[in-house]
Amino acid sequence: MPSSQLPLTDCLETAVTAAHAAAAILQAHAHRRADLVISTKQLNDLVSQADHEAEQAILDILRDRTPGLGIVAEESGGKPAGPASWYIDPLDGTTNFLHGLPHYAVSIALVAHPESRVTGDQVMHRDTPVIAVVYDPVREEMFTAMHGVGAWVNNNRIHCSDTTSLAESVLATGFPFRDFSFEEQYLPMLRQAMRSTRGVRRMGSAALDLAWVACGRYDGYWEMGLAPWDVAAGTLLVREAGGVCDDMHQVRPWPENGALYAANRHIGPELHALIQTHL
């Protein structure tokens, strides 16, 4: 990888290719789920043969085409390195997948590190997601985004919704399922959201929740207890679609700590205020 200039167009093409390769493996396994080898990493945190094989397909492509970049992957680990690092979730929504629920995705993001250069002469001063791919193989929807350029689904430009108030909003969320240490903070948020919006949905894939905020299907979303590979791609999708996606504690430059809120810019302040009341 020459110097610290990031060839974002090439990186996006590489991520799309990797997502298609992983999805082909997932869909092959989806038709014979009973044969999958499944193990438990921790409470309610499952991993299957499909996760491992899909991740390996992604890693093979990324290592071949972008050897100078770091990799942080859900199943095989890794650490940030070089001018930027890939964050990979080969199967976001594993529990849905294993139970035959058709709502899961491949998520791949590139996070630029300080001093790397992206569009033109722009130099990054903090870690920033700059490439995003979230692929839903069931609906064949490929969500992509590039820093400073925009967000798309299947080559159609997408934008967050125009809903102007929380009272008229439909929100997405995720319940505590693995780490229950924040349960007492989360449940009052859920209760207040149930009473002050048009509805709250829980679908079980953070990557798709964020993608659906980006394309206006949801007006906002919040969740706690996630991992950085769950949210890296979705963060950029929402931001490039004109919305806000941030660490709910407003400490990190992007919500790598796994506690985040995302929304269109009209209701973002209201949603954040609702969350802050209970933190």
N, C-alpha and C positions, 0 to 999 in steps of 0.2 A: 504494500500500500504506500504510494508515494507521499512523502512528508506527512503533514497533518490535514491535508485537503481531503474532504470526504466526497467521493463521487456519488451523490445521492441518487441520481437516476439509475445508475448501475446497481446500487445497493437495493433499490426498490424492486428492480427486475429480478434480482437474485432472491429476495425474500418471497416474491410471488411464486417463483419456480419452486422454492423449498416448501411453501405452503401447499401447493398442488401435489407435490410428491408425498407429503405427510398425509394429506387428506385421502389420497388413493389407498394408502395402507389402512387408514381408519375405516373407510367404507367397505373394504374387503373383509375386515374383521366384523363389521356391524352385521353382516349377514350370517355370521356363525359365532355369536357372542357366547354361546354355551361352551365353546371349545377354548375360550380365553383363559390364560393363567393369570390369576388375580392375587395380589397381596395387599396387606394393610401397612401403610407407613406409620400412621398413628390413628387415633380415634377418628372415624368417619373420613379418613384420608386414604383413598384407594389408588392403586396403580396397577395397570394391566400390561400384558404383553403388547397391546396396541399402542399404549403410551410410549413404551421403550422403542418399539420399531419405528414409530412415526418420528420420534425425536432423533433417532440415529439417521434417518433419511435427511432431516433438516441439517444436522451437524455435518454430514458428508458434503452437502452442497455449499454450506457457508464456509467451511474450512478450505474447500477447494477454490472458491471464487473470491473470498475475502480473508486471506491468511493473516493479515496484519491486525485484525480486530479481535477484541475479547469476546468471550461467550459466557453467558450465565443462563443455564438451562434447568428446568424444573427437576428432571430426573437424574441428570449426570453432574449437576453442579457447575463449577467454574467460578471465575471472578472477573471483574472489569479489568480491561487492559488496553493499551494502545490509545489511539485517538478517539475510539468509540467502541461500544460493546453491544453485541446482540443479546436480547432477552427473549427467551423462547419458552412458550407453553405449547407442547405438541398436541395436547387435548385438554382444552378448558371446558369443564363440564363432564369430567370422567364418570361421576355417579349417574348423570343422565344417560350417558353413552352405555354404561353397563346394564342399565335397567330398560334400555330400548326407548328412552325418551328422545325424540329427534331434535335436540337443542344442545349443540356443542360446537366448538370451533377450534381451529388452529390459530395461535397468536404469536406473531413475530414482530419485534421492534428493534430499532437501532437507537441507542442512546449515545449522543455525542458527549465527550468529556471536555473539561476546560482546556482552552488553547487550541482546540481543533477548529478548522475552518469549514464552513458549509456554503450556503448560497453566496456567490460573489466573494467579497472579502470579509464577510461576517465571521467574527471570531466568537466562539462560545465562551462565556465566563463562568458557567456552571453546568452541571449535568442536565441535558435536555433531550427528550425524545425527538428524533428527526425523521425517522422512517417508521411507518406502521402498516402492518398487514394483519387483518383478521378475516379468516376464511370460514364461512359456514357451508360445509359440503352438502348438507341436507337441502338447503334452499339454493345452493350454488350461488351464493352472494360473496363477492370478494370486496371487502372494505380496505381501502388503501389511503394513505396520507403521506405528504411530504412537508417538512418544516418550511413555512413561509410560502407555500404554493397552494395547498388546499387539500380537500378530502373527497373521496369518491366511493361509490359502490358500482361495480361492474362498468366502470368508465363514465358513470353519470355523477356529476357534481352533487354533493350533499351539504345540507345546512341543518343546524339545530332548529327546533320548533320556534314559532313566534308567540307561544303562550305567554301572557304577561303577568299572570298571578299564580301563586301557589294553589289557591282555591280552585283554579281551573285546570290544574296539572294532573297528569298521571305519572307516578314515580315508580322506579324500580329500586329494589334493595336486595340484600342477601342476609339471611339469618346467621347468627353464630352456629357453627356446625363442628368446628375442630377445636377452636380456642374460645372458651366461655368466660375468660377473665374480664371481658368488657360487656358482659350480658346486662349488668345493671345500668350501664350507660345507654346501651342500644335500645332496650325495650321501651323506655319512655319516648325515645325518638320515633319509634315505630307507632306507638300509640298516638302521639301528636300528629304524625303524618297521616294516619288513617282518618283522623277527625278533621283534618284541615285541607285535604286534597280530594280529587275525584276518585282516587284509588291508588293502591300500592300493589305492585306485582313482584313475585319472586320466582325467577326462571332457572337459576342455577348455573349461569355462565357469566362471570364478570366481564369477559372480553366482549360478549355479545350485548350485555347491558349497556356498556359504553358505546359500542357501535350503533346501537339503537337510539341512544341519546343524540349521537352525531347526525343521524339521518332523520331525526324528528319523531320517531315512534314513541319514545319516552320524552318527557319534558325535563326530567332530572333523575338522579340516581345517587345513592350513598351506600357505603358498606365499610365494615371494619374487619380486620383479621385476615386480609389478603396477602399475597406475595407479590414482589415486584414484577415477575413475569406475567402475573394475571392482569396487570393494569398498564404496563408500559405502552403497548400499542394503542389501547383504547384512550389513554390520556391524550395522545397526539391527534387521534381521530376527532375527539370532541373539540380540542383547541382549534384545529384547522377548519372545523365546521362552524366556527364562530362562537363556540361556547366556552365555558370555564370548567376546568378539571384540576383540582388541587388537593393537596394534603389538608384534611379537615382541621389539623392543628396549626396549619400555616407555618410550618417550620421547614419542610423540604421543598426543593425547587420543583419536584414532581412527586406524586404520592407513592414513592417506593416503599414506604413503611406500611402500606396496605390499608390505611384509613383515609378514605377519600370521599369527596362529593363532586358531582358533575351535573351541569345544567345548562340551559340556554342562559344568555346574559341577563334576561329580564328577571327570571326567578332565582338565579344563582344567589344573590344576597339573602333572599328570604329563606332558601333552603339551608344556607350556611348558618343563618341566625337560629333556625330551628335546632340544628345539630349542636351549635355552641352552647345552647341553654342547658344541655344535658351532659356535656363533657366534664 
